[in-house]
Amino acid sequence: MMDAVSLDVVRAERGRRLFLADGRGVLTEADAAAYVNERGFVHLFAPPRLPWPSVSDAEIRASGKLQTFSHVVWRWKNTLPAAKLCAYGHFLRQRGLFLSWQLFPAFRRLWGLRDPVAQILESDAVTPMARQMLQVVAVQGPIRSRDLRREVEALAGRNRRTYNAALHELQARCLITVVGGSLKGFTMHDWDLLERHAPPEALALDMPESEARTRLLRQVVANAPYCTVREIGLLLRWERDRVAATLEELKEMGVLTEHAPEGQKDLGYRVVGDFGNDAGT
């Protein structure tokens, strides 16, 4: 018989994911770096209608502020990658994401282009605007956002939609990343090639796709206990059958368990074991 779980339990477990494993709140830059490493990946701001934590919500919860989003984390998206404490960029669904270097190889294996940049520039692996942008970053990086836009527009013309799409494309394909930026007024990023910024172990190419998929799915479930196949599919933009098959593998391995959250028609998945540093296991 499937274990029934009350909504109070679901809320309590999800609430714990807004704190560090030892119960401390996320109040400082050091706390934020530790939080990203424990959670593997954390959004800047929570994705709408999905149960995954965000650094903004964690800081607000710890500080007790009455606001809809944290202004402090707006700085952290530049300072954390500048110190190489984690990666930051639009790696998933075109939303800002802090990504630990430990989990980064799984993202790169599943979505990234792993050929050297020089080879990609000579191929059709990315769109024409993205290729122009990649060329500019390769030659001039680190380069500030406004300077990157000016250089790309000089080469490819003014088209805001195409420019933004190319910027998202290069981040999602793990080719460029935020490496710092201005903290004055409306903050701007500095961009560089990811292969010049990431630690060598984060650029490893020997992870099989199956391992990357299971490692990521385990962390996804750990970060939002009792999440459903539908919710995971929306987060990762994967088909339900693909998500369900990987979850079934993890369940057979004894990594996950299924539960029936109160008032929810779909089953929820939870990682077996105590709450803690799931990203490194």
C-alpha positions as CSV (number, residue, x, y, z in Angstrom):
1,M,0.0,0.0,0.0
2,M,1.3,3.5,-1.0
3,D,2.3,5.6,2.0
4,A,0.0,8.6,2.4
5,V,1.7,11.9,3.3
6,S,-0.1,15.0,4.8
7,L,0.3,18.4,3.2
8,D,1.8,19.6,6.5
9,V,4.7,17.1,6.1
10,V,5.2,18.1,2.4
11,R,5.3,21.8,3.4
12,A,7.7,21.1,6.3
13,E,10.1,19.1,4.2
14,R,10.1,21.6,1.4
15,G,10.6,24.4,4.0
16,R,13.7,22.7,5.3
17,R,15.2,23.0,1.8
18,L,15.4,26.7,2.3
19,F,18.0,26.2,5.0
20,L,21.5,24.7,5.1
21,A,21.7,21.0,6.2
22,D,22.8,22.1,9.7
23,G,19.7,24.3,10.0
24,R,21.5,27.6,9.5
25,G,19.8,30.2,7.3
26,V,21.3,31.7,4.1
27,L,22.4,35.2,5.2
28,T,25.9,35.7,3.8
29,E,27.7,35.1,0.6
30,A,29.5,32.2,2.3
31,D,26.2,30.8,3.3
32,A,24.9,31.1,-0.2
33,A,28.0,29.3,-1.6
34,A,27.5,26.5,0.9
35,Y,23.8,26.3,0.0
36,V,24.5,25.9,-3.7
37,N,27.0,23.2,-3.0
38,E,24.5,21.3,-0.8
39,R,21.6,21.6,-3.2
40,G,23.6,21.1,-6.4
41,F,21.5,23.6,-8.3
42,V,19.3,26.5,-7.0
43,H,17.3,29.1,-8.8
44,L,17.9,32.8,-8.3
45,F,14.1,33.2,-8.1
46,A,11.7,30.3,-7.8
47,P,10.2,29.0,-11.0
48,P,6.4,29.7,-11.0
49,R,4.1,26.9,-9.8
50,L,7.0,24.5,-9.3
51,P,8.2,23.3,-5.9
52,W,12.0,24.0,-6.2
53,P,13.8,26.3,-3.8
54,S,15.5,29.6,-4.7
55,V,18.4,31.5,-3.2
56,S,16.1,34.5,-3.0
57,D,13.5,32.6,-0.9
58,A,16.2,31.2,1.3
59,E,17.7,34.6,2.1
60,I,14.2,36.1,2.7
61,R,13.2,33.3,5.0
62,A,16.5,33.6,7.0
63,S,16.4,37.3,7.3
64,G,12.7,37.6,8.0
65,K,12.2,40.3,5.4
66,L,8.8,41.2,4.1
67,Q,9.4,41.4,0.4
68,T,8.7,39.4,-2.7
69,F,12.4,38.9,-3.7
70,S,15.8,39.4,-2.2
71,H,17.9,42.3,-3.3
72,V,21.0,40.8,-1.8
73,V,21.1,37.8,-4.1
74,W,21.1,40.2,-7.1
75,R,24.7,40.9,-6.0
76,W,25.5,37.3,-5.4
77,K,24.8,36.3,-9.0
78,N,28.0,38.3,-9.8
79,T,30.1,37.8,-6.7
80,L,29.8,34.0,-6.3
81,P,30.9,33.2,-9.9
82,A,33.6,35.9,-9.7
83,A,35.1,34.0,-6.8
84,K,34.6,30.7,-8.7
85,L,32.5,29.4,-5.8
86,C,29.9,28.1,-8.3
87,A,28.6,28.7,-11.8
88,Y,25.7,31.1,-12.5
89,G,23.8,31.5,-15.7
90,H,20.6,30.6,-17.6
91,F,21.4,26.9,-17.8
92,L,17.8,25.7,-17.5
93,R,14.6,27.0,-19.0
94,Q,16.2,30.5,-19.5
95,R,16.1,31.2,-15.8
96,G,18.9,32.3,-13.6
97,L,20.5,29.3,-11.9
98,F,23.3,28.8,-9.4
99,L,25.0,25.5,-10.2
100,S,27.6,23.7,-8.1
101,W,30.8,22.7,-9.9
102,Q,30.2,19.1,-8.6
103,L,26.9,18.8,-10.4
104,F,28.0,20.9,-13.4
105,P,29.4,17.9,-15.4
106,A,25.9,16.3,-15.4
107,F,24.4,19.5,-16.9
108,R,27.1,19.7,-19.5
109,R,26.8,16.0,-20.4
110,L,23.0,16.4,-20.9
111,W,22.7,19.8,-22.6
112,G,26.2,21.1,-23.3
113,L,28.4,21.1,-26.4
114,R,31.7,19.5,-25.4
115,D,33.9,20.2,-28.4
116,P,36.5,23.0,-28.1
117,V,35.3,26.5,-28.8
118,A,37.6,26.8,-31.8
119,Q,36.0,23.7,-33.4
120,I,32.4,24.9,-32.6
121,L,33.2,28.3,-34.3
122,E,34.0,26.4,-37.5
123,S,30.8,24.3,-37.4
124,D,27.0,24.7,-37.5
125,A,26.6,23.6,-34.0
126,V,25.1,26.9,-32.9
127,T,22.9,29.5,-34.6
128,P,24.6,32.3,-36.6
129,M,24.1,35.0,-34.0
130,A,25.3,32.7,-31.3
131,R,28.4,32.0,-33.3
132,Q,29.1,35.7,-33.7
133,M,28.7,36.2,-30.0
134,L,30.9,33.2,-29.1
135,Q,33.6,34.7,-31.4
136,V,33.5,38.0,-29.6
137,V,33.7,36.4,-26.1
138,A,36.5,34.1,-27.3
139,V,38.6,37.1,-28.4
140,Q,37.6,39.8,-25.9
141,G,36.4,37.9,-22.8
142,P,35.9,38.7,-20.0
143,I,33.6,41.3,-21.5
144,R,30.8,43.3,-19.9
145,S,27.2,42.9,-21.1
146,R,26.9,46.3,-22.7
147,D,30.2,45.9,-24.6
148,L,29.3,42.4,-25.7
149,R,26.0,43.7,-27.1
150,R,27.7,46.6,-28.9
151,E,30.3,44.3,-30.5
152,V,27.7,41.7,-31.6
153,E,25.4,44.4,-33.0
154,A,28.3,45.7,-35.1
155,L,28.8,42.3,-36.6
156,A,25.2,41.0,-36.9
157,G,22.9,44.0,-36.7
158,R,20.3,45.1,-34.1
159,N,17.8,42.5,-33.2
160,R,17.1,42.3,-29.5
161,R,15.1,39.0,-29.7
162,T,17.8,37.2,-31.7
163,Y,20.5,38.6,-29.5
164,N,18.8,37.4,-26.3
165,A,18.1,34.0,-27.8
166,A,21.8,33.6,-28.7
167,L,22.9,34.6,-25.2
168,H,20.5,32.0,-23.7
169,E,21.7,29.4,-26.2
170,L,25.4,29.8,-25.4
171,Q,24.7,29.5,-21.7
172,A,22.4,26.5,-22.0
173,R,25.0,24.8,-24.2
174,C,27.6,25.4,-21.5
175,L,29.9,27.6,-23.7
176,I,29.9,30.9,-21.9
177,T,29.2,31.9,-18.3
178,V,29.0,34.8,-15.9
179,V,32.4,35.5,-14.4
180,G,31.6,38.6,-12.4
181,G,30.2,42.0,-13.1
182,S,29.3,45.5,-12.0
183,L,27.5,45.9,-8.6
184,K,26.5,49.5,-9.1
185,G,23.0,50.5,-9.9
186,F,21.5,48.1,-12.5
187,T,24.1,45.3,-12.3
188,M,25.7,44.0,-15.4
189,H,27.5,40.7,-16.0
190,D,31.0,40.0,-17.2
191,W,31.1,37.1,-19.7
192,D,33.8,34.7,-20.6
193,L,34.3,31.2,-22.1
194,L,33.3,28.6,-19.6
195,E,36.3,26.5,-20.6
196,R,38.5,29.4,-19.4
197,H,36.6,29.9,-16.1
198,A,35.5,26.5,-14.7
199,P,37.8,24.3,-12.6
200,P,39.3,21.4,-14.6
201,E,37.3,18.8,-12.8
202,A,34.0,20.5,-13.8
203,L,35.0,20.1,-17.5
204,A,35.4,16.3,-17.3
205,L,34.0,14.5,-20.3
206,D,34.0,10.9,-19.1
207,M,30.5,10.9,-17.5
208,P,28.1,8.5,-19.3
209,E,24.7,10.1,-20.2
210,S,22.9,7.5,-18.0
211,E,24.9,8.5,-15.0
212,A,24.3,12.2,-15.7
213,R,20.6,11.7,-16.0
214,T,20.3,9.6,-12.8
215,R,22.5,12.0,-10.8
216,L,20.5,15.0,-11.9
217,L,17.2,13.4,-11.2
218,R,18.2,12.3,-7.7
219,Q,19.2,15.9,-6.9
220,V,16.0,17.3,-8.5
221,V,13.9,15.0,-6.2
222,A,16.1,15.8,-3.1
223,N,15.6,19.5,-3.6
224,A,11.8,19.3,-3.9
225,P,10.6,16.2,-2.0
226,Y,7.4,14.7,-3.2
227,C,7.7,16.3,-6.6
228,T,5.8,14.5,-9.4
229,V,6.7,13.3,-12.9
230,R,4.8,16.2,-14.4
231,E,6.6,18.8,-12.3
232,I,10.0,17.3,-13.1
233,G,9.1,17.2,-16.8
234,L,8.2,20.9,-16.7
235,L,11.4,21.8,-14.9
236,L,13.7,19.9,-17.2
237,R,11.6,20.1,-20.3
238,W,11.7,16.3,-20.6
239,E,8.9,14.1,-21.8
240,R,7.0,12.3,-19.1
241,D,8.0,8.9,-20.3
242,R,11.7,9.8,-20.1
243,V,11.3,11.2,-16.5
244,A,9.2,8.2,-15.4
245,A,11.7,5.7,-16.7
246,T,14.6,7.3,-14.9
247,L,12.6,7.6,-11.6
248,E,11.7,4.0,-11.8
249,E,15.4,3.0,-12.2
250,L,16.2,5.1,-9.1
251,K,13.3,3.5,-7.2
252,E,14.6,0.0,-8.1
253,M,18.0,1.0,-6.9
254,G,16.6,2.0,-3.5
255,V,17.4,5.7,-4.0
256,L,13.8,7.0,-4.2
257,T,10.4,6.1,-2.7
258,E,6.9,6.9,-3.9
259,H,4.3,8.5,-1.7
260,A,0.7,9.8,-2.1
261,P,0.6,13.4,-0.9
262,E,-2.8,14.4,0.5
263,G,-5.1,16.0,-2.1
264,Q,-2.7,15.3,-5.0
265,K,-3.7,12.9,-7.7
266,D,-0.1,12.2,-8.9
267,L,2.4,10.3,-6.8
268,G,5.3,12.2,-5.3
269,Y,8.9,11.1,-5.1
270,R,11.3,11.5,-2.2
271,V,15.0,10.5,-1.8
272,V,15.5,7.8,0.8
273,G,17.5,8.9,3.8
274,D,18.0,12.0,5.9
275,F,18.1,15.5,4.6
276,G,21.7,16.6,4.0
277,N,24.3,17.1,1.3
278,D,22.7,15.2,-1.5
279,A,24.7,16.9,-4.3
280,G,27.9,15.1,-3.6
281,T,26.7,11.6,-3.2
